[in-house]
Amino acid sequence: MSAPQLVVHRDKELMAQAAAARLITKIVDAQAARGAASVVLTGGRNGNALLAALGASPARDAIDWPRLDLWWGDERFLPEGDPERNVTQAREALLDSVPVDPKRMHAMPASDGPYGNDADAAAAAYAAELAAAAGPEDHGPVPTFDVLMLGVGPDTHVASLFPELPAVRESSRTVVGVHGAPKPPPTRTSLTLPAIRAAREVWLLAAGEDKAKAVAIALSGAGEVQAPAAGAYGRSRTLWLLDAAAASQLPRGLYPPASP
């Protein structure tokens, strides 16, 4: 478990640009060290803003795109191509404009895919795909992701792990179907906390005043069942990337001054 580190930016636009630059550097370094890199993407406004900023950066060409594995932390269990699916939004924000190897872009199954409307079967299939990608050096049923990104919801949820729901309590499976989510759509698939914690680095993204209370709760020692974001951490680093509004309810001594 790594203690959280905080980086606070002046506004959400600067946060997205800085996070994109940070991600480019991390991917390039991983590819130089190990020949390939693996990243878990997040949806939502902050995750998509980061991808759009990455796409607009001239430095994006430093990434060897065909040697990048992309996974998702969660997905809305909707038909393929639905505009609300995280993979659809990621394609629009970035992925359709870069040469990602389709075989290395690991989208979660859609509700009109081979598992039909069975979200639990879709989750089990994604867990099997993760296990197949894990090597002996990973010491577990998922690859050791270089970076796993998560948006933080106003209720402290991350991925599709919502407070008090069964998925946040899962301790053995790596991917689960989520039913009755308080945020539409109610049916989803999601990585669990054990899978999230397999990452070398976990980055939690939050921007906007509506996230301030959630950030304060998660960083105040709350339990992970009540505040799932509190249970999301990486093996070597846990990084909270915030704008000033999202950090506004934190004690000033907890983080350095915002970027100019």
Stockholm file with secondary structure:
# STOCKHOLM 1.0

chainA/1-260         MSAPQLVVHRDKELMAQAAAARLITKIVDAQAARGAASVVLTGGRNGNALLAALGASPARDAIDWPRLDLWWGDERFLPEGDPERNVTQAREALLDSVPVDPKRMHAMPASDGPYGNDADAAAAAYAAELAAAAGPEDHGPVPTFDVLMLGVGPDTHVASLFPELPAVRESSRTVVGVHGAPKPPPTRTSLTLPAIRAAREVWLLAAGEDKAKAVAIALSGAGEVQAPAAGAYGRSRTLWLLDAAAASQLPRGLYPPASP
#=GR chainA/1-260 SS CCCEEEEEESSHHHHHHHHHHHHHHHHHHHHHHHSCEEEEECCHHHHHHHHHHHHHCGGGGGSCGGGEEEEESEEECCCTTCTTSHHHHHHHHTGGGSCCCGGGBCCCCCTTSTTTTCHHHHHHHHHHHHHHHCCGGGCSSSCCCSEEEEECCTTSCBTTBCTTSHHHHCCSCSEEEECSCSSSSSCEEEECHHHHTTSSEEEEEECSGGGHHHHHHHTTTCCTTTCGGGGCCCSSEEEEEEETTTTTTSCGGGSCCCCC
#=GC SS_cons         CCCEEEEEESSHHHHHHHHHHHHHHHHHHHHHHHSCEEEEECCHHHHHHHHHHHHHCGGGGGSCGGGEEEEESEEECCCTTCTTSHHHHHHHHTGGGSCCCGGGBCCCCCTTSTTTTCHHHHHHHHHHHHHHHCCGGGCSSSCCCSEEEEECCTTSCBTTBCTTSHHHHCCSCSEEEECSCSSSSSCEEEECHHHHTTSSEEEEEECSGGGHHHHHHHTTTCCTTTCGGGGCCCSSEEEEEEETTTTTTSCGGGSCCCCC
//
